[in-house]
Amino acid sequence: MQELWSDRLLRQPQPFETLTAVGLFRLAAAQSPEKTAVSTVETTLTYARLEAQSNRLARAFVALGAQEGDVIAIKTGRSAMTIVAILAAWKAGCAYVFLESACPESQNAYCMEQCHVRIQATAALCEQALREQDGSFFEERGGRNRLAVVVYTSGSTGNPKGVLISQANLAASAANFGDIGFRSDDEYCCFASLMFIASVYDIVISLTLGMTLHLIPKEIRKDIHAIAEFYRRNGITVTFLPPHMACKYIGCDEGSPLRVLLVGSEPVHNLRRRPYRIVNVYASSEGCCIISYGDVEDERTSYPIGRVVRGLKYYIVDEDGNRVAPGKRGELWISGPQVCEGYLGLPEKNACSFAPNPFYSQPGYERVFKTGDLVIEEEDGTLIYHGREDNLVKIRGYRVELGGVEQKMLAFPGIAEACCAAFVDQGGTRLLMGYYVSEGPIDHAALRAHLAQCLPYYMIPIGLIRMDSLPHTATGKIARGQLLPPPEINDRALLARRYS
């Protein structure tokens, strides 16, 4: 039996310390050039074809004037062409930002302006390049420390924050593959939106290890029965699902081919032991995806976020930045080569969230990222999650900064005060509610239309509640913790009817 490429990498991990994502992909492609690299409903690409097509497109980007360090906007949808375009951008020495058609045009325009995008990789441009350009070897431009991708997350002003992730960050994150146990013979399914860090990780880890990457069709991403059938039909062995989808999948997983189900992006609840392995992963864009992981082995109302991956060092600190005693709660700080460069154009936010490492100064660990998450470390090194220091929450796997939603609500005529809060229903799903004070009645349909023009769908509250006044602290701040969920919180249909 031929040795798996992933097993060889475990014995000789040096490529992760010296190569970019392109270099790692090319090593895997050399091992199995005729193996399927990317599979969608419409098409499949072998590693050899993916290499050649991305060479063609890289030449097209350079011919269009792409310079090293440029950010290319990718607008090719959930397709194999997107993977071609990502590799091509990297080969040309550029980074990419993925633009999701479901997002408001104003948000996409903001991202392009902030990234100074000069080249937009549309389907038409890419198809023309594949017809006209040479597919022979293209020498990758730029070094490991160059920008690879700008991933946008929710921002406190309503505008998203651009997280700057380098090629070195990607390689360092992929180097932890042995912790979870990914293998080259896995059929890896990407569920996440291609806007977010989870998809970047899916792409890099699968192409680095020589797996086959399957892009689940956009049309079935909300239909768990269709997803389960997709897994069975394609022999999917590894995938990620947010907790609410994982709970549904467990109820219809007969004949599941899964070997590993990754679950995360928000606190996980009430999962049962299954024939396949379930891994609770704690991740962030700033940490280039997975920070810690732990197996789910029984049904609980909550689970530890597990052990930190070997490539990171971590510190649990008090409000003054001093390490807390074992068993005490504190903020989690992380340090290592996979910690991102910071936020695009936000020096004050960078100063708050990133700092010189006061505990360790070896190369690669000179900086810390302050996660804002509160944890307790158990004796065996397992971390228990205890919530956020700030008002960042996750709704259906998406990071939402409550202040950003509130700012957009306050921009609507007639609203004097606004506050958002997230509540967990009895099924473990976190629901976003919007509370406001106004002089007169507010047309909720008009308010929702206003929010839809400037916010992604997942940041729009499922319920809107007018109040006579909002609770305040003694210092005049809104007391978010005093807001109560509506009594209909466990009846989604009734909640929508009464508060939409």
Secondary structure, DSSP 8 states (H G I E B T S, - for coil): ----HHHHHHH--THHHH--HHHHHHHHHHH-TTSEEEE-SS-EEEHHHHHHHHHHHHHHHHHTT--TT-EEEEE--SSHHHHHHHHHHHHTT-EEEE--TTS-HHHHHHHHHHTT---EEEHHHHHHHHHHS--S-----S-TTSEEEEEEE--TTSS-EEEEEEHHHHHHHHTTHHHHT--TT-EEEE-S-TTSHHHHHHHHHHHHHT-EEEE--GGGTT-HHHHHHHHHHHT--EEEE-HHHHHHHHTT-TT---SEEEEESS--------SSEEEEEEEETTTTEEEEEEE--S--S----BEE-TT-EEEEE-TTS-B--TT--EEEEEESTTS--EETT-HHHHHHHEEE-SS--STT-SEEEEEEEEEEE-TTS-EEEEEESSSEEEETTEEEEHHHHHHHHHTSTTEEEEEEEEEE-TTS-EEEEEEEEESS---HHHHHHHHHHHS-GGGS-SEEEE-S---B-TTS-B-GGG----TTTT-HHHHHHHH-
